[in-house]
C-alpha cells in the first residue's frame, strides 16, 4: 500500500511496478513501464518499510530483509570462541590435577600410572574434539537466533515508529485509529485494549512488541527514554540525559541534570536497569 506522488495524485506502487513474491526469495519489482518513477519508488519503500532496496536490472528493484552486520557476526563468533577457550582450559586443568595426584601416591605401580595418564590424555583430546564440534554448532545456532531476534526487533521498532506520529515514544488510541481503515476490520479500539497491559491508556514499545507476538523484541532504551520523559514532566528541576546504543540497548552510563547545574550519573545494564551503588555526582566509568 506504499504510495508515491505522480503529478497531483498518489499512486500505489503496485500500479507502477509489477511485483513478484516467492517464499524465502527476495521481492522483485519490474518498473520498466514507468522507469521515470524508479528512484521515487525506491525512496518510498526505504521510508515506508523495513526492507533493504537494491537495483535489479536496468528498471527493476530487489527488496531483501535486513541482514545482520558483519561486525555483529564477528562479535558473536568471538564470544563463542571465548567459551570454547574456557572449556579447553578446564579440561587441561583436570588432567594436571590427575598428574599431581598420581605423583603423590605410592599405591599404584609405574605401569598403571602411565596407563591412567594416557587414558586421561586421550579423554582430554576426546572431550576437546567434542567441545569443538558442540561450540561450532552452538555458534551457528547463536548467530541464527540473534539474527532472527534482531530482525524481529527491527520490524517491531519500525512499525511502532510508523504509528507514533507525535514522536513521544508512546501510542494512544488516536494514533492506532488508522487500524480501523483496514477493510472489513473495525479493530483499532479492541486491538489497543488488548495490548494495553497496565491499562494506562497508552502503549509503550515493550507492550506493542509483546502484543505482536514477540515479547522482548523491543528497544529497551526507547522504553527507558519514554519513562524518563514522564518523570521529567512530574519532577521539577530535573532533566534526563538518556544515551542509547545503535542496537536499541542503553549505553552503560546514564545521567540527569539537577537544578540546571549538578549532574548525577549511574551505571545500567543493557535493559536499562540501574545497577545499585553506582550513582555518583563525580565522574564515573561503567
VOBA-1610 file (N, C-alpha, C; in pm, whole numbers, padded with zeros to 5 digits, always signed):
BEGIN
Unk+00081-00122+00000Unk+00000+00000+00000Unk+00084+00127+00000Unk+00217+00114-00015Unk+00302+00233-00019Unk+00272+00313-00145Unk+00263+00445-00129Unk+00225+00531-00241Unk+00335+00631-00273Unk+00335+00678-00400Unk+00421+00791-00438Unk+00334+00893-00510Unk+00383+01015-00508Unk+00306+01123-00573Unk+00343+01131-00721Unk+00242+01128-00807Unk+00260+01141-00951Unk+00172+01257-00997Unk+00236+01370-01025Unk+00158+01489-01061Unk+00078+01538-00942Unk-00055+01541-00958Unk-00140+01589-00850Unk-00208+01475-00775Unk-00177+01350-00810Unk-00240+01237-00743Unk-00135+01142-00687Unk-00182+01049-00604Unk-00095+00950-00544Unk-00129+00813-00602Unk-00025+00737-00636Unk-00044+00603-00691Unk+00022+00500-00601Unk-00047+00386-00584Unk+00013+00275-00510Unk+00123+00215-00596Unk+00230+00171-00533Unk+00347+00121-00607Unk+00311+00007-00701Unk+00215-00077-00660Unk+00177-00190-00746Unk+00107-00145-00874Unk+00067-00018-00881Unk+00010+00035-01005Unk+00119+00083-01100Unk+00241+00092-01050Unk+00353+00141-01130Unk+00447+00026-01169Unk+00466-00067-01077Unk+00560-00177-01099Unk+00490-00312-01083Unk+00534-00410-01162Unk+00490-00548-01143Unk+00570-00608-01028Unk+00501-00675-00934Unk+00566-00728-00814Unk+00563-00881-00819Unk+00681-00940-00795Unk+00693-01086-00791Unk+00733-01128-00650Unk+00648-01207-00586Unk+00673-01252-00449Unk+00676-01404-00446Unk+00788-01461-00398Unk+00801-01606-00383Unk+00851-01635-00242Unk+00808-01747-00180Unk+00852-01781-00045Unk+01004-01789-00035Unk+01060-01728+00071Unk+01203-01734+00101Unk+01290-01677-00011Unk+01234-01589-00094Unk+01309-01525-00201Unk+01294-01373-00188Unk+01391-01297-00240Unk+01373-01151-00241Unk+01251-01111-00323Unk+01189-01000-00286Unk+01076-00947-00363Unk+01132-00869-00482Unk+01081-00898-00602Unk+01131-00833-00723Unk+01025-00738-00778Unk+01067-00617-00816Unk+00978-00518-00876Unk+01028-00485-01016Unk+00940-00497-01113Unk+00973-00461-01251Unk+00899-00331-01285Unk+00975-00222-01298Unk+00915-00090-01321Unk+00945-00041-01462Unk+00960-00134-01556Unk+01000-00097-01693Unk+00894-00015-01765Unk+00765-00025-01722Unk+00661+00054-01786Unk+00671+00202-01750Unk+00718+00230-01627Unk+00733+00369-01582Unk+00873+00388-01522Unk+00978+00375-01603Unk+01116+00384-01548Unk+01147+00520-01487Unk+01072+00625-01528Unk+01100+00759-01475Unk+01066+00771-01326Unk+00986+00675-01274Unk+00948+00681-01131Unk+01029+00584-01046Unk+01131+00521-01104Unk+01206+00417-01032Unk+01269+00471-00904Unk+01335+00587-00912Unk+01401+00645-00793Unk+01298+00682-00686Unk+01182+00735-00729Unk+01078+00771-00632Unk+01023+00647-00562Unk+01006+00540-00637Unk+00957+00414-00579Unk+01057+00361-00476Unk+01187+00361-00513Unk+01290+00310-00423Unk+01293+00389-00292Unk+01285+00523-00301Unk+01289+00607-00181Unk+01165+00587-00096Unk+01048+00570-00159Unk+00924+00548-00084Unk+00930+00417-00006Unk+00989+00313-00068Unk+01000+00184+00001Unk+01097+00194+00118Unk+01208+00266+00099Unk+01305+00282+00210Unk+01240+00353+00329Unk+01157+00455+00298Unk+01094+00532+00406Unk+00975+00460+00469Unk+00906+00377+00390Unk+00780+00320+00437Unk+00782+00173+00470Unk+00901+00110+00470Unk+00907-00033+00501Unk+01043-00066+00560Unk+01056-00184+00623Unk+01187-00222+00681Unk+01280-00289+00580Unk+01238-00302+00452Unk+01319-00373+00353Unk+01442-00292+00311Unk+01547-00365+00272Unk+01663-00304+00208Unk+01640-00309+00057Unk+01668-00198-00011Unk+01636-00183-00153Unk+01765-00189-00235Unk+01764-00275-00340Unk+01880-00289-00429Unk+01832-00278-00573Unk+01921-00229-00661Unk+01889-00225-00803Unk+01883-00368-00857Unk+01792-00390-00953Unk+01777-00522-01015Unk+01751-00501-01164Unk+01854-00525-01244Unk+01841-00498-01385Unk+01842-00348-01412Unk+01796-00308-01529Unk+01800-00167-01565Unk+01683-00088-01508Unk+01567-00153-01496Unk+01447-00082-01449Unk+01374-00159-01340Unk+01450-00226-01255Unk+01388-00307-01152Unk+01451-00285-01015Unk+01385-00337-00912Unk+01434-00329-00774Unk+01423-00466-00710Unk+01512-00492-00616Unk+01508-00615-00537Unk+01500-00577-00391Unk+01400-00630-00320Unk+01380-00599-00179Unk+01421-00719-00095Unk+01510-00697+00000Unk+01558-00805+00086Unk+01535-00769+00232Unk+01523-00871+00316Unk+01510-00847+00460Unk+01641-00792+00513Unk+01636-00707+00614Unk+01760-00654+00673Unk+01849-00767+00722Unk+01978-00755+00703Unk+02072-00860+00743Unk+02159-00814+00859Unk+02209-00912+00931Unk+02298-00884+01045Unk+02431-00832+00993Unk+02482-00728+01053Unk+02607-00669+01005Unk+02725-00762+01032Unk+02829-00757+00947Unk+02949-00839+00970Unk+03012-00815+01108Unk+03003-00690+01155Unk+03063-00659+01286Unk+02993-00735+01399Unk+02858-00744+01393Unk+02785-00817+01497Unk+02812-00967+01487Unk+02821-01019+01364Unk+02853-01161+01347Unk+02992-01192+01405Unk+03085-01102+01381Unk+03220-01120+01433Unk+03220-01117+01586Unk+03139-01027+01643Unk+03129-01019+01789Unk+03074-01148+01848Unk+02969-01203+01786Unk+02912-01329+01834Unk+03012-01443+01825Unk+03085-01449+01713Unk+03186-01553+01694Unk+03293-01544+01802Unk+03336-01422+01833Unk+03438-01403+01937Unk+03388-01452+02073Unk+03260-01427+02103Unk+03204-01471+02231Unk+03204-01623+02241Unk+03168-01689+02130Unk+03163-01836+02131Unk+03304-01894+02142Unk+03400-01834+02073Unk+03539-01882+02081Unk+03593-01866+02223Unk+03553-01760+02290Unk+03596-01741+02429Unk+03539-01851+02518Unk+03413-01891+02492Unk+03353-02002+02567Unk+03433-02131+02544Unk+03472-02155+02418Unk+03547-02277+02384Unk+03683-02276+02454Unk+03746-02159+02459Unk+03877-02149+02523Unk+03868-02180+02672Unk+03762-02130+02737Unk+03744-02158+02880Unk+03722-02307+02904Unk+03643-02373+02815Unk+03619-02517+02828Unk+03749-02594+02815Unk+03832-02556+02718Unk+03960-02625+02698Unk+04052-02607+02818Unk+04054-02488+02876Unk+04136-02464+02995Unk+04094-02553+03111Unk+03962-02570+03127Unk+03912-02655+03235Unk+03953-02802+03214Unk+03946-02849+03090Unk+03984-02988+03062Unk+04131-03016+03096Unk+04219-02926+03052Unk+04362-02947+03079Unk+04395-02924+03226Unk+04315-02846+03294Unk+04333-02829+03438Unk+04303-02960+03512Unk+04197-03030+03467Unk+04164-03161+03527Unk+04277-03259+03504Unk+04335-03260+03384Unk+04446-03352+03355Unk+04564-03326+03447Unk+04593-03197+03470Unk+04704-03163+03559Unk+04677-03210+03701Unk+04552-03198+03747Unk+04517-03246+03880Unk+04540-03397+03892Unk+04504-03470+03785Unk+04525-03616+03786Unk+04674-03648+03791Unk+04755-03577+03712Unk+04900-03600+03713Unk+04959-03575+03852Unk+04916-03464+03916Unk+04967-03432+04051Unk+04928-03540+04151Unk+04805-03591+04138Unk+04760-03696+04230Unk+04840-03824+04211Unk+04872-03858+04087Unk+04949-03979+04059Unk+05091-03968+04114Unk+05148-03849+04111Unk+05284-03830+04162Unk+05290-03848+04313Unk+05177-03817+04380Unk+05178-03817+04526Unk+05139-03953+04586Unk+05101-04048+04503Unk+05060-04177+04558Unk+05164-04286+04530Unk+05176-04377+04625Unk+05266-04492+04609Unk+05187-04622+04599Unk+05056-04614+04591Unk+04972-04733+04590Unk+04957-04793+04450Unk+05000-04718+04346Unk+04988-04765+04208Unk+05127-04775+04146Unk+05152-04885+04076Unk+05281-04905+04012Unk+05301-04812+03894Unk+05430-04798+03848Unk+05461-04707+03737Unk+05384-04739+03610Unk+05366-04868+03577Unk+05295-04904+03453Unk+05149-04857+03458Unk+05085-04880+03573Unk+04946-04837+03588Unk+04934-04684+03583Unk+05035-04619+03642Unk+05033-04472+03639Unk+05038-04421+03494Unk+05128-04482+03414Unk+05141-04441+03274Unk+05010-04464+03197Unk+04944-04580+03225Unk+04818-04610+03158Unk+04709-04510+03195Unk+04701-04479+03326Unk+04600-04383+03371Unk+04625-04246+03307Unk+04755-04207+03303Unk+04788-04078+03245Unk+04754-04073+03096Unk+04780-04187+03026Unk+04749-04193+02884Unk+04598-04188+02861Unk+04523-04261+02946Unk+04377-04257+02935Unk+04325-04114+02957Unk+04383-04047+03054Unk+04342-03910+03083Unk+04371-03819+02964Unk+04490-03839+02903Unk+04526-03759+02787Unk+04431-03785+02672Unk+04402-03915+02646Unk+04308-03950+02539Unk+04171-03888+02566Unk+04130-03895+02694Unk+03999-03842+02731Unk+03993-03690+02709Unk+04104-03623+02741Unk+04108-03478+02722Unk+04097-03442+02574Unk+04170-03515+02489Unk+04163-03489+02345Unk+04024-03521+02290Unk+03963-03629+02345Unk+03828-03666+02301Unk+03728-03556+02337Unk+03736-03509+02462Unk+03644-03404+02504Unk+03670-03273+02430Unk+03798-03249+02397Unk+03830-03129+02322Unk+03765-03133+02183Unk+03770-03250+02119Unk+03707-03266+01987Unk+03555-03248+01996Unk+03496-03311+02100Unk+03351-03298+02119Unk+03313-03153+02145Unk+03392-03088+02233Unk+03363-02948+02267Unk+03373-02859+02143Unk+03475-02886+02058Unk+03492-02806+01936Unk+03371-02818+01845Unk+03322-02942+01829Unk+03205-02962+01744Unk+03081-02897+01804Unk+03066-02913+01935Unk+02949-02854+02000Unk+02952-02701+01992Unk+03072-02644+02010Unk+03085-02499+02005Unk+03054-02447+01865Unk+03100-02521+01763Unk+03072-02480+01625Unk+02922-02480+01598Unk+02854-02586+01646Unk+02709-02593+01628Unk+02640-02482+01707Unk+02687-02459+01831Unk+02629-02354+01915Unk+02649-02217+01850Unk+02764-02198+01788Unk+02793-02071+01722Unk+02692-02045+01611Unk+02665-02148+01530Unk+02569-02133+01420Unk+02429-02104+01475Unk+02392-02174+01584Unk+02260-02153+01644Unk+02248-02012+01700Unk+02355-01965+01768Unk+02353-01831+01828Unk+02338-01723+01720Unk+02416-01735+01613Unk+02409-01636+01506Unk+02270-01634+01444Unk+02214-01756+01417Unk+02081-01764+01356Unk+01974-01705+01448Unk+01981-01739+01578Unk+01881-01688+01674Unk+01895-01537+01691Unk+02020-01491+01700Unk+02044-01347+01717Unk+01994-01271+01595Unk+02021-01328+01474Unk+01976-01264+01351Unk+01824-01256+01346Unk+01758-01365+01389Unk+01611-01367+01390Unk+01556-01263+01487Unk+01611-01259+01610Unk+01563-01163+01709Unk+01591-01020+01666Unk+01710-01000+01606Unk+01747-00866+01561Unk+01651-00818+01454Unk+01616-00907+01359Unk+01524-00869+01252Unk+01385-00841+01310Unk+01338-00928+01403Unk+01207-00907+01463Unk+01203-00776+01540Unk+01312-00747+01611Unk+01317-00621+01687Unk+01312-00502+01592Unk+01383-00515+01479Unk+01385-00404+01383Unk+01246-00382+01324Unk+01176-00490+01290Unk+01042-00476+01231Unk+00945-00419+01333Unk+00951-00469+01459Unk+00860-00416+01562Unk+00887-00268+01587Unk+01017-00232+01592Unk+01051-00092+01615Unk+01007-00003+01500Unk+01025-00054+01376Unk+00982+00023+01259Unk+00831+00046+01261Unk+00753-00060+01291Unk+00607-00046+01291Unk+00562+00047+01404Unk+00629+00042+01520Unk+00595+00131+01631Unk+00619+00277+01590Unk+00735+00303+01529Unk+00767+00440+01486Unk+00670+00488+01378Unk+00621+00396+01295Unk+00528+00431+01188Unk+00398+00489+01245Unk+00349+00431+01357Unk+00225+00478+01419Unk+00247+00598+01511Unk+00369+00613+01562Unk+00397+00718+01661Unk+00412+00854+01590Unk+00299+00912+01552Unk+00301+01035+01471Unk+00358+01155+01545Unk+00337+01163+01677Unk+00386+01279+01752Unk+00524+01254+01813Unk+00583+01136+01785Unk+00721+01103+01827Unk+00742+01118+01978Unk+00638+01080+02056Unk+00652+01089+02202Unk+00684+00953+02263Unk+00720+00855+02178Unk+00759+00720+02221Unk+00645+00643+02285Unk+00520+00682+02254Unk+00401+00613+02304Unk+00297+00611+02193Unk+00207+00513+02200Unk+00095+00509+02107Unk-00034+00527+02185Unk-00124+00614+02136Unk-00254+00630+02200Unk-00363+00588+02102Unk-00488+00596+02146Unk-00599+00548+02062Unk-00609+00627+01932Unk-00579+00755+01935Unk-00588+00836+01813Unk-00489+00787+01708Unk-00368+00751+01752Unk-00266+00704+01657Unk-00299+00566+01603Unk-00366+00483+01683Unk-00400+00348+01639Unk-00534+00341+01566Unk-00607+00452+01561Unk-00735+00452+01489Unk-00719+00422+01341Unk-00595+00439+01289Unk-00571+00409+01148Unk-00599+00262+01118Unk-00594+00177+01222Unk-00621+00035+01202Unk-00765+00010+01160Unk-00853+00103+01192Unk-00993+00084+01154Unk-01014+00103+01004Unk-00909+00151+00933Unk-00919+00167+00788Unk-00895+00036+00714Unk-00855-00069+00786Unk-00836-00199+00721Unk-00974-00250+00678Unk-00990-00289+00551Unk-01123-00333+00504Unk-01181-00446+00589Unk-01308-00433+00624Unk-01384-00535+00696Unk-01333-00561+00838Unk-01249-00470+00892Unk-01200-00493+01029Unk-01210-00364+01108Unk-01305-00358+01197Unk-01316-00244+01287Unk-01244-00282+01416Unk-01110-00281+01408Unk-01034-00347+01516Unk-00947-00254+01597Unk-00938-00125+01562Unk-00842-00037+01628Unk-00857-00031+01779Unk-00978-00002+01827Unk-01000+00015+01970Unk-00983-00117+02045Unk-01037-00226+01987Unk-01024-00357+02052Unk-00878-00400+02059Unk-00803-00375+01951Unk-00661-00410+01950Unk-00585-00332+02057Unk-00616-00203+02067Unk-00550-00119+02166Unk-00575-00172+02308Unk-00701-00205+02337Unk-00735-00252+02472Unk-00662-00382+02504Unk-00647-00469+02405Unk-00582-00598+02431Unk-00433-00582+02456Unk-00372-00477+02400Unk-00227-00457+02415Unk-00190-00379+02541Unk-00281-00294+02587Unk-00252-00205+02700Unk-00258-00284+02831Unk-00147-00351+02864Unk-00145-00443+02978Unk-00167-00372+03111Unk-00110-00252+03127Unk-00126-00182+03256Unk-00244-00085+03256Unk-00324-00084+03147Unk-00448-00008+03140Unk-00430+00140+03174Unk-00321+00198+03121Unk-00297+00340+03148Unk-00331+00429+03028Unk-00392+00370+02925Unk-00437+00450+02811Unk-00334+00475+02703Unk-00212+00423+02720Unk-00108+00439+02617Unk-00033+00307+02602Unk+00035+00292+02488Unk+00116+00173+02464Unk+00264+00210+02458Unk+00345+00144+02541Unk+00490+00155+02527Unk+00535+00054+02421Unk+00660+00066+02379Unk+00709-00024+02275Unk+00718-00169+02323Unk+00745-00192+02451Unk+00751-00330+02501Unk+00612-00394+02497Unk+00507-00316+02527Unk+00370-00368+02518Unk+00333-00397+02373Unk+00377-00308+02284Unk+00349-00324+02140Unk+00413-00452+02087Unk+00542-00474+02121Unk+00613-00592+02072Unk+00550-00720+02125Unk+00514-00720+02255Unk+00451-00839+02313Unk+00317-00868+02247Unk+00242-00762+02215Unk+00110-00780+02153Unk+00124-00834+02011Unk+00238-00808+01946Unk+00262-00860+01812Unk+00330-00997+01815Unk+00330-01060+01934Unk+00378-01197+01944Unk+00527-01212+01962Unk+00595-01108+02007Unk+00741-01119+02024Unk+00782-01043+02150Unk+00748-01098+02266Unk+00786-01035+02393Unk+00938-01024+02400Unk+00987-00906+02434Unk+01131-00884+02442Unk+01191-00829+02314Unk+01111-00822+02204Unk+01163-00771+02077Unk+01148-00620+02067Unk+01169-00550+02176Unk+01159-00405+02174Unk+01297-00344+02197Unk+01305-00212+02181Unk+01430-00140+02207Unk+01423-00088+02351Unk+01496-00151+02443Unk+01485-00112+02584Unk+01510+00036+02608Unk+01600+00094+02531Unk+01633+00235+02554Unk+01519+00328+02516Unk+01437+00288+02418Unk+01322+00369+02381Unk+01220+00372+02495Unk+01197+00256+02559Unk+01105+00249+02672Unk+01161+00329+02789Unk+01291+00317+02813Unk+01356+00390+02921Unk+01346+00542+02897Unk+01368+00584+02773Unk+01360+00726+02739Unk+01218+00779+02763Unk+01118+00698+02727Unk+00978+00737+02749Unk+00949+00752+02898Unk+00997+00656+02979Unk+00974+00663+03124Unk+01042+00785+03185Unk+01164+00815+03137Unk+01235+00931+03190Unk+01166+01062+03152Unk+01107+01067+03030Unk+01033+01187+02990Unk+00916+01212+03083Unk+00844+01103+03118Unk+00731+01116+03211Unk+00779+01166+03346Unk+00893+01112+03390Unk+00946+01153+03521Unk+00987+01300+03519Unk+01048+01344+03408Unk+01090+01484+03397Unk+00970+01579+03406Unk+00858+01537+03345Unk+00738+01623+03348Unk+00682+01635+03488Unk+00699+01530+03568Unk+00641+01529+03703Unk+00739+01570+03812Unk+00863+01598+03773Unk+00965+01635+03871Unk+01027+01768+03832Unk+01025+01863+03921Unk+01080+01995+03891Unk+01233+01992+03895Unk+01293+02071+03808Unk+01437+02094+03808Unk+01520+01969+03777Unk+01463+01871+03709Unk+01539+01752+03669Unk+01525+01733+03519Unk+01640+01717+03451Unk+01640+01693+03307Unk+01722+01567+03278Unk+01658+01464+03223Unk+01727+01338+03195Unk+01816+01352+03072Unk+01930+01284+03075Unk+02022+01278+02961Unk+02036+01130+02924Unk+01946+01082+02838Unk+01941+00940+02804Unk+02032+00912+02684Unk+02119+00812+02699Unk+02210+00773+02591Unk+02175+00632+02545Unk+02150+00614+02414Unk+02114+00484+02357Unk+02222+00435+02261Unk+02238+00302+02255Unk+02327+00243+02156Unk+02250+00225+02024Unk+02324+00197+01917Unk+02262+00181+01785Unk+02165+00063+01779Unk+02189-00040+01863Unk+02103-00159+01859Unk+01980-00146+01948Unk+01958-00028+02007Unk+01839-00005+02088Unk+01857-00032+02236Unk+01975-00081+02277Unk+02002-00101+02419Unk+02053+00030+02480Unk+02060+00032+02613Unk+02106+00152+02681Unk+02258+00158+02685Unk+02312+00278+02673Unk+02454+00296+02699Unk+02481+00263+02846Unk+02603+00225+02877Unk+02634+00176+03011Unk+02619+00283+03118Unk+02635+00410+03078Unk+02621+00519+03176Unk+02504+00608+03138Unk+02417+00637+03236Unk+02303+00727+03217Unk+02314+00840+03320Unk+02261+00957+03282Unk+02276+01073+03369Unk+02148+01157+03371Unk+02143+01248+03466Unk+02038+01350+03471Unk+02100+01478+03527Unk+02047+01593+03481Unk+02095+01722+03532Unk+01994+01777+03630Unk+02042+01815+03747Unk+01954+01864+03852Unk+01976+02013+03875Unk+01865+02087+03879Unk+01868+02231+03901Unk+01952+02304+03797Unk+01969+02242+03679Unk+02044+02304+03571Unk+02194+02309+03593Unk+02242+02250+03704Unk+02385+02262+03736Unk+02449+02127+03767Unk+02390+02054+03862Unk+02453+01930+03910Unk+02419+01814+03818Unk+02517+01731+03790Unk+02498+01616+03701Unk+02517+01487+03781Unk+02410+01409+03790Unk+02414+01280+03860Unk+02415+01168+03757Unk+02511+01076+03768Unk+02522+00965+03673Unk+02521+00832+03747Unk+02484+00726+03676Unk+02482+00592+03733Unk+02501+00491+03621Unk+02532+00367+03657Unk+02553+00261+03559Unk+02426+00177+03544Unk+02403+00127+03422Unk+02286+00043+03395Unk+02330-00079+03316Unk+02243-00182+03316Unk+02268-00297+03230Unk+02204-00270+03093Unk+02211-00370+03001Unk+02162-00348+02865Unk+02012-00323+02858Unk+01939-00371+02961Unk+01794-00348+02963Unk+01760-00218+03036Unk+01862-00139+03066Unk+01847-00005+03125Unk+01816-00006+03275Unk+01828-00121+03339Unk+01805-00126+03483Unk+01927-00072+03558Unk+01899+00012+03655Unk+02007+00075+03732Unk+02082-00028+03815Unk+02216-00019+03814Unk+02299-00106+03896Unk+02318-00037+04031Unk+02270-00102+04135Unk+02272-00042+04269Unk+02413-00004+04311Unk+02422+00109+04380Unk+02550+00154+04437Unk+02642+00224+04339Unk+02592+00259+04220Unk+02679+00322+04120Unk+02652+00471+04100Unk+02548+00526+04164Unk+02515+00669+04145Unk+02624+00757+04202Unk+02657+00862+04125Unk+02766+00950+04171Unk+02754+01086+04102Unk+02788+01192+04177Unk+02798+01325+04118Unk+02935+01347+04059Unk+03030+01264+04096Unk+03165+01271+04038Unk+03169+01191+03908Unk+03275+01207+03832Unk+03291+01133+03705Unk+03305+00984+03734Unk+03233+00902+03660Unk+03240+00757+03680Unk+03260+00687+03546Unk+03318+00567+03552Unk+03332+00481+03436Unk+03250+00354+03462Unk+03169+00313+03367Unk+03083+00196+03385Unk+03135+00080+03299
//
